Amino acid sequence: MRILLHIIIFVILTIITQIGGILYLVSILLINRNAKKRRIKRIGIFVGLYLIATFLIVPNVAPIFGREKIKETQFLKAHSIFYKLANRNYVRPELNKTLTQVATEFENQNSGIKMVYLDANFPFIDKFPLLPHLSHNDGKKIDVSLIYKNSNGQLTNKKPSISGYGVYENPKPNEYDQSAVCKKSGHWQYDFPQYLTLGTINKDIDFSESGTRNLANLILKQNSIGKMFIEPHLKTRLNFTNEKVRFHGCQAVRHDDHIHFQLK
């Protein structure tokens, strides 16, 4: 049972952080199984090793794999520290430059409003899956939050869920409901992120069509960007005609809680 528990913890840490599983095994090997308070010592060593690796070692090794940590600015921020602690904030240098440029232009046009990113990619190894995503495995992809407004109609940096995912801008009665179509065809996972919110917050805010359209158009005009995924009803509502805006397919999950875009 002890071995099975270690295997489960190893798998979970690897899925969530890429490097956590290996560091967990190291922390086990460093403390003798007969040592006093071995569990506390192992936890302490694991946390120490993990923080050192995440903030000091990984950022310096990742460039060998063609990736670098997202360079945050006053205009570009992670939705939560989780994305940085879990090493999900790595991209290729070209995408890093694009993010900085888009965030700066967006703030210039909307004073004080930030571009907020969610999952990007792990630091190492192409095709290593960043679950639950299907394609965030090569440093070329990133998700960013939609833009919202407060009760006065002014743009805000607040978001409706703790994780940044799972609170949808649902189709209106006269709009095409891709989610219903996908689930009817057997793709049960299509709206699964609704269970990954970690809690809903800021219930006084609403989706901003103008703010989200502004941000998306700034992304689309970048020559480095090859594709953008957003739910079909939002593509129609926001009047996106750029050929870069695509449907991601029923095998993926809904994209009316975030925008996904990627390098060519």
VENRA-V745026 format. One line per field, one symbol per residue. phi: phi as a letter, one per 40 degrees, with the letter a starting at -180 (. if undefined). psi: psi as a letter, one per 30 degrees, with the letter a starting at -180 (. if undefined). Layout:
phi = ???
psi = ???
//
This chain:
phi = .ccccccccdccccccbgccccccccccccbcccccfcccccccccccccccccbbcddccddccgbacdccbcbbbccacdccccfbbbacdccdcccccccccccccadgcccbbbcbaccbgcgccbccccbcbagcbabbccbbbcccgccbccbcbccgbgbcccccdcbcbcccccccchcccdbddccbcghcbfccbbcbcccccccccccccccccbabbacdccdcccgcbccccbccgcccbcbbbabbaacc
psi = eeeeeeeeeeeeeeeefefeeeeeeeeeffkkfgkkheeeeeeeeeeeeeeeeefeeeffeeffggllkkjkaffjlkelfefeeghghklleeeeeeeeeeeeeeeefikfklkklbkcllfkjkgjkikglffigggflkklllkllafggkklfllflefflfjkilkleglkieeeeeefggiffegeffggfgkklhfgllkjeeeeeeeeeeeffkffkelkklkeeeeeeghkfkffjlkflffalkhgflkklll.
//
